[in-house]
Amino acid sequence: MLILIWFLVCIIFYLVQQILGNSGHALEVFALLTALALFAIDKLSKKMKK
């Protein structure tokens, strides 16, 4: 599971850097997208355990 999260964070970071570059909002967008992705993974993993 940790490897999945690591790959997901790397992919999100790459996409944000490609789209926004050195914009001042790149870090904020990266943090928001990472939080949403981790939330979704958490919900899916809890749903699969039931």
C-alpha positions in Angstrom: 0.0 0.0 0.0 2.9 2.4 0.8 4.3 1.8 -2.7 1.0 2.7 -4.2 0.8 6.0 -2.2 4.4 6.8 -3.1 3.8 6.3 -6.9 0.6 8.3 -6.7 2.4 11.2 -5.0 5.2 11.2 -7.5 2.7 11.1 -10.4 0.7 14.0 -9.0 3.9 16.0 -8.4 5.0 15.4 -12.0 1.7 16.5 -13.4 1.4 19.6 -11.3 5.0 20.6 -12.2 4.3 20.1 -15.9 1.0 22.1 -15.9 1.9 24.9 -13.5 5.7 24.9 -13.6 7.2 27.4 -11.1 3.9 29.1 -10.4 3.3 30.3 -6.9 0.3 28.0 -6.6 1.9 24.8 -7.7 2.7 23.7 -4.1 -0.9 24.5 -3.0 -2.4 22.5 -5.9 0.0 19.6 -5.2 -1.0 19.5 -1.5 -4.7 19.6 -2.3 -4.5 16.9 -5.0 -2.4 14.7 -2.7 -4.8 15.1 0.2 -7.8 14.2 -2.0 -6.0 11.2 -3.4 -5.0 9.9 0.0 -8.6 10.4 1.3 -9.9 8.4 -1.7 -7.4 5.6 -1.1 -8.4 5.5 2.6 -12.1 5.3 1.8 -11.6 2.6 -0.8 -9.4 0.5 1.5 -11.9 0.7 4.3 -14.8 -0.2 1.9 -12.8 -3.3 0.6 -12.2 -4.5 4.2 -15.9 -4.7 5.0 
